[in-house]
Amino acid sequence: MLKALFLTTFVATGALSTAAYAEGDAAAGEDTFKRCKSCHGIVDGDNTIVRGGRTGPNLFGMIGMTAGTVEGFRYGDDLVAAGEAGLVWDEENLAEYSADPTAFLRAYLDDDSARAKMTFKLRSGGEDVAAYLASLNPAE
């Protein structure tokens, strides 16, 4: 019941706030991503777009990907569970996740004990980072 309520609220909120996320600025996101690169890189095969840390997964092609599925990265159980429950990254939910990863997973999974391994909270600019990552997505 709570999961259904969350999904209904999530969809309704998303419908009202889609414009804000659609207006993410990829150029600003590239600059904001400097705060993310201590843990995340962006690498397309042999092409390193952003050299970053290895604490987090490679973010190349993240938009449109099922959560918790970057090959070779060891995710936390709750992010994997969210992916198994149908979480696919888009600009809106990636921006929301980056603002408070644990709160996002708790709401998505309807589980107050869910935890994210990512402890960093990107308080502002998440929609810009999501737009930047979307701009790097491979052509479909």
C-alpha positions as CSV (number, residue, x, y, z in Angstrom):
1,M,0.0,0.0,0.0
2,L,2.7,2.5,1.0
3,K,4.7,1.6,-2.1
4,A,1.7,2.3,-4.3
5,L,1.1,5.6,-2.5
6,F,4.8,6.5,-3.0
7,L,4.7,5.7,-6.7
8,T,1.4,7.7,-7.1
9,T,3.0,10.6,-5.3
10,F,6.3,10.2,-7.2
11,V,4.5,10.2,-10.5
12,A,2.2,13.2,-9.6
13,T,5.2,15.2,-8.2
14,G,7.2,14.3,-11.3
15,A,4.4,15.5,-13.6
16,L,4.4,18.9,-11.8
17,S,8.2,19.2,-11.7
18,T,9.2,17.8,-15.0
19,A,9.8,21.3,-16.4
20,A,12.4,22.0,-13.7
21,Y,14.3,18.8,-14.6
22,A,13.9,19.3,-18.3
23,E,15.6,22.6,-17.9
24,G,18.8,21.1,-16.5
25,D,21.8,22.9,-17.9
26,A,24.4,20.4,-19.2
27,A,27.1,23.0,-19.3
28,A,26.5,23.9,-15.6
29,G,26.3,20.2,-14.9
30,E,29.7,19.7,-16.4
31,D,31.1,22.2,-13.9
32,T,29.1,20.8,-11.0
33,F,30.3,17.3,-11.8
34,K,33.8,18.4,-10.5
35,R,32.3,17.7,-7.1
36,C,31.4,14.2,-8.1
37,K,34.6,13.1,-9.8
38,S,36.4,12.4,-6.6
39,C,34.3,9.2,-6.6
40,H,33.0,8.8,-10.1
41,G,34.6,8.8,-13.5
42,I,33.0,8.9,-17.0
43,V,34.7,6.5,-19.3
44,D,33.5,5.2,-22.7
45,G,35.7,2.2,-23.4
46,D,39.2,3.6,-24.0
47,N,37.9,7.2,-24.1
48,T,38.2,8.9,-20.7
49,I,35.7,11.8,-20.6
50,V,36.3,12.6,-17.0
51,R,39.0,10.9,-15.0
52,G,37.6,10.2,-11.5
53,G,37.8,8.0,-8.5
54,R,36.7,4.4,-8.3
55,T,34.7,4.7,-5.1
56,G,31.5,5.0,-7.3
57,P,30.6,3.4,-10.6
58,N,31.4,4.8,-14.0
59,L,28.6,7.1,-15.0
60,F,28.9,6.9,-18.8
61,G,25.5,5.9,-20.2
62,M,23.8,6.1,-16.8
63,I,20.6,7.7,-18.1
64,G,18.3,4.9,-19.2
65,M,20.2,2.2,-17.3
66,T,18.7,0.0,-14.6
67,A,19.9,1.0,-11.2
68,G,22.7,-1.1,-9.8
69,T,23.8,-2.7,-13.0
70,V,27.2,-1.2,-14.0
71,E,29.3,-4.2,-14.8
72,G,32.2,-4.8,-12.4
73,F,30.9,-2.4,-9.7
74,R,29.8,-3.8,-6.3
75,Y,26.6,-2.0,-5.3
76,G,24.9,-1.9,-2.0
77,D,22.0,-4.4,-1.7
78,D,19.3,-1.7,-1.5
79,L,20.3,0.0,-4.8
80,V,20.4,-3.5,-6.4
81,A,16.9,-4.2,-5.0
82,A,15.6,-0.9,-6.4
83,G,16.9,-1.8,-9.8
84,E,15.3,-5.2,-9.5
85,A,12.0,-3.4,-8.5
86,G,12.2,-1.5,-11.8
87,L,14.3,1.7,-11.1
88,V,15.7,2.9,-14.3
89,W,17.7,6.1,-14.1
90,D,16.3,9.2,-15.9
91,E,17.3,12.8,-15.4
92,E,14.6,13.4,-12.8
93,N,15.1,10.5,-10.5
94,L,18.9,10.8,-10.8
95,A,18.7,14.4,-9.6
96,E,16.5,13.4,-6.8
97,Y,18.8,10.5,-5.8
98,S,21.9,12.7,-5.8
99,A,20.2,15.1,-3.4
100,D,19.7,12.5,-0.7
101,P,20.5,8.9,-1.8
102,T,19.3,7.1,1.4
103,A,16.0,9.1,1.6
104,F,15.4,8.3,-2.1
105,L,16.0,4.6,-1.6
106,R,13.8,4.5,1.5
107,A,11.0,6.1,-0.3
108,Y,11.4,4.1,-3.5
109,L,11.6,0.7,-1.7
110,D,9.1,1.7,1.0
111,D,11.7,0.5,3.6
112,D,12.9,2.7,6.4
113,S,15.9,0.6,6.9
114,A,17.2,0.9,3.3
115,R,20.6,2.6,2.9
116,A,22.7,3.9,0.1
117,K,26.4,3.4,0.0
118,M,26.7,6.9,-1.5
119,T,26.8,9.2,1.5
120,F,27.4,12.5,-0.5
121,K,24.4,14.7,-0.9
122,L,24.4,17.1,-3.9
123,R,22.1,19.7,-2.4
124,S,21.9,21.8,-5.6
125,G,22.7,21.3,-9.2
126,G,21.5,17.7,-9.5
127,E,19.3,18.5,-12.4
128,D,22.3,20.0,-14.2
129,V,24.5,17.0,-13.5
130,A,21.8,14.7,-14.8
131,A,21.4,16.9,-18.0
132,Y,25.2,16.7,-18.4
133,L,25.2,12.9,-18.0
134,A,22.3,12.6,-20.4
135,S,24.3,14.7,-23.0
136,L,27.0,12.0,-22.9
137,N,24.7,9.1,-23.4
138,P,25.5,7.0,-26.5
139,A,23.1,7.4,-29.4
140,E,20.4,4.8,-29.2
